[in-house]
Amino acid sequence: MADKPAIVLVHGFWGGAAHWANVIVELRKRGYGKLHAVENPLTSLADDAERTRKMVKQVDGPVVLVGHSYGGAVITEAGDLPNVTALVYIAAFAPDAGESPGQISQENPPAAFDNIAPDSDGYLWIKQDKFHESFAQDLTEDEAFVMAVTQKAPLASTFGDTVTSPAWRAKPCWYQVSSEDRMIHPDNERRMAQRMNPRKVVELDASHASLASRPAEVCDLIDLAARETAG
């Protein structure tokens, strides 16, 4: 594929654009020159979807939109733009119309649910001393500690924000399940993946932070989506 599409990466709760660091490096090695990582405010699904739309609209040409964790809800809401050719979900929420991440989580609560704590300002945090075991148990202690200290807390209300018109109903999509995920129950991931009828599902024995711990396999899926939707 001579002219590769742009890749727009969308982070989730408790992280920022830098969570994609290993994926970004790997994609560049594979010849992807147009790489973008959204920095979402995590203040509401509407705010985050609008921020993502603005970045996608700045791209001239086709875009593969990739979401991790809550970023999956964001690309579900924002992925209807005409230049978005593929949606890739990495251990991510993929709500249907009227569904929220919180609602999906309640169906099968994740293993680390009790390690999430609110603060007095309405933000939700993963307890710093529980971050490694909750979010990234397959990373080193140092790597997870940096993530814990730099985590970006969402407003608690964002968990209840519902998707309006899910883009995965109209766009080709791909999904990576993390079988050892403690932040989104793996069975929820499998159910969300199955109902969207994706082109491919990949299951990795990875933590929620598969984008950091298994970047090669994650990039394999992104690369597949890019190749299969090339014009």
C-alpha positions in Angstrom: 0.0 0.0 0.0 1.9 3.0 -1.3 -0.3 5.7 0.3 -1.1 4.7 3.9 -4.0 6.3 5.7 -3.7 8.5 8.7 -4.0 6.8 12.1 -5.8 8.8 14.8 -5.4 7.3 18.3 -7.9 8.0 21.1 -7.0 7.3 24.7 -9.4 6.3 27.5 -9.9 6.9 31.2 -6.9 7.2 33.5 -4.5 7.9 30.7 -3.6 10.4 28.0 -2.3 10.4 24.5 1.1 9.2 25.7 -0.3 5.8 26.6 0.0 5.1 22.8 3.8 5.7 22.9 4.8 2.1 22.0 2.1 1.8 19.3 3.2 5.1 17.8 6.8 4.0 17.6 5.8 0.6 16.1 3.5 2.2 13.5 6.2 4.6 12.4 8.5 1.6 11.9 5.9 0.1 9.6 5.8 3.1 7.4 2.8 5.1 8.8 3.8 8.7 8.5 0.5 10.4 9.4 0.0 9.7 13.1 -2.1 11.7 15.5 -3.0 11.1 19.1 -6.0 13.0 20.6 -5.7 14.5 24.1 -9.3 14.3 25.4 -10.5 16.3 28.4 -12.5 13.3 29.8 -15.1 15.8 31.0 -18.1 14.3 29.0 -18.6 12.0 26.0 -19.9 15.0 24.0 -16.7 17.0 24.8 -14.4 14.1 24.0 -16.2 13.2 20.8 -16.1 16.8 19.6 -12.3 17.1 20.4 -11.8 13.9 18.4 -13.9 15.1 15.5 -11.9 18.3 15.3 -8.7 16.3 14.9 -10.1 14.0 12.3 -11.4 16.9 10.3 -7.9 18.4 10.2 -6.7 15.3 8.4 -6.8 15.4 4.6 -7.6 11.9 3.4 -8.7 8.6 4.9 -8.4 8.0 8.7 -8.3 4.8 10.7 -9.7 5.7 14.1 -8.4 3.6 17.0 -9.8 3.7 20.6 -8.6 2.2 23.8 -10.8 1.7 26.8 -13.3 4.6 27.1 -11.8 5.8 23.8 -13.9 3.1 22.2 -17.0 5.0 23.3 -15.5 8.2 21.9 -14.8 6.7 18.4 -18.3 5.1 18.5 -19.8 8.5 18.9 -17.3 10.5 16.7 -16.6 7.9 14.0 -19.3 8.8 11.6 -17.2 11.4 9.7 -16.9 10.6 6.0 -13.1 10.3 5.9 -13.1 7.6 8.7 -12.7 4.3 6.9 -12.2 1.9 9.8 -12.7 1.7 13.5 -10.3 -0.3 15.7 -11.2 -1.1 19.3 -8.4 -2.0 21.7 -9.8 -3.5 25.0 -12.5 -0.9 24.6 -16.1 0.1 25.2 -18.3 -0.1 22.1 -21.7 1.0 23.4 -24.9 0.7 21.3 -27.3 3.6 21.1 -28.5 4.6 24.5 -25.8 2.7 26.3 -23.1 4.1 28.6 -19.7 2.7 29.7 -21.1 2.6 33.3 -24.1 0.6 32.3 -22.0 -1.9 30.4 -19.6 -2.3 33.4 -22.5 -3.0 35.8 -23.5 -6.0 33.7 -20.2 -7.7 34.5 -18.2 -5.6 37.0 -14.5 -5.7 36.4 -12.1 -7.3 38.8 -10.5 -4.0 39.9 -13.8 -2.1 40.4 -13.2 -1.6 44.1 -9.8 0.1 43.3 -11.5 3.1 41.7 -12.1 6.0 44.1 -13.8 9.4 43.8 -12.3 12.6 45.0 -14.1 15.6 46.4 -14.2 17.4 43.0 -16.2 14.7 41.2 -13.3 12.9 39.5 -12.6 9.2 39.6 -9.1 7.8 40.2 -7.5 4.4 40.3 -5.9 4.2 43.8 -2.2 4.8 43.1 -1.0 1.8 45.0 -3.5 -0.4 43.2 -2.8 0.9 39.6 -0.2 -1.8 38.7 -2.4 -4.7 39.6 -5.6 -3.1 38.3 -4.6 -1.5 34.9 -1.3 -2.8 33.8 -0.2 -6.0 35.6 1.8 -7.1 32.5 4.0 -4.0 32.6 7.0 -3.5 34.9 6.4 -1.9 38.3 8.2 1.3 37.1 6.2 1.6 33.9 2.9 1.1 35.8 4.0 3.6 38.5 4.6 6.3 36.0 1.1 5.6 34.6 -0.3 5.7 38.1 1.3 9.1 38.9 0.4 10.6 35.6 -3.1 9.1 35.3 -5.8 11.5 33.9 -9.0 11.1 36.0 -12.3 11.4 34.3 -15.3 13.2 35.7 -17.4 10.5 37.3 -20.5 11.7 35.3 -18.8 10.7 32.0 -19.4 7.0 32.9 -23.1 7.6 32.5 -23.0 9.4 29.2 -24.8 7.5 26.5 -23.9 7.0 22.8 -26.4 8.5 20.3 -25.7 6.8 17.0 -23.0 4.1 17.1 -20.5 4.4 14.2 -19.7 0.7 14.3 -23.1 0.0 12.8 -22.1 1.8 9.6 -18.3 1.5 9.5 -16.0 -1.6 9.2 -14.5 -2.4 12.6 -11.9 -4.6 14.3 -11.6 -5.6 18.0 -8.9 -6.7 20.4 -10.0 -8.4 23.5 -7.7 -8.5 26.6 -8.4 -11.8 28.4 -6.7 -10.7 31.6 -8.4 -7.3 31.7 -9.3 -6.1 35.2 -10.8 -2.7 34.2 -13.3 -3.9 31.6 -14.6 -7.5 32.2 -13.3 -9.7 29.3 -16.8 -11.1 28.8 -18.1 -7.6 28.3 -15.4 -7.1 25.6 -16.3 -10.3 23.9 -20.0 -9.5 23.9 -19.4 -6.0 22.5 -17.1 -7.4 19.9 -19.5 -10.1 18.8 -22.5 -7.9 18.4 -20.7 -5.4 16.1 -19.9 -8.1 13.6 -16.2 -7.1 13.2 -14.0 -8.0 10.4 -11.6 -9.6 12.9 -11.4 -10.2 16.6 -8.0 -10.8 18.2 -7.8 -12.1 21.8 -4.6 -11.4 23.7 -3.6 -12.7 27.2 -3.0 -9.1 28.2 -4.0 -6.6 30.8 -6.2 -3.5 30.1 -3.0 -1.8 29.0 -2.5 -4.0 26.0 -1.6 -0.9 23.9 1.5 -0.6 26.1 2.3 -4.3 26.8 1.5 -5.8 23.4 2.1 -3.0 20.8 3.2 -5.4 18.0 0.0 -7.3 18.1 -2.1 -4.2 18.5 -0.3 -2.7 15.4 -0.9 -5.9 13.5 -4.7 -5.3 13.9 -4.4 -1.6 13.0 -2.4 -2.4 10.0 -4.9 -5.1 8.9 -7.7 -2.5 9.2 -5.7 0.0 7.2 -4.9 -2.5 4.4 -8.4 -4.0 4.2 -10.0 -0.5 3.8 -7.5 1.0 1.4 -9.2 2.7 -1.5 
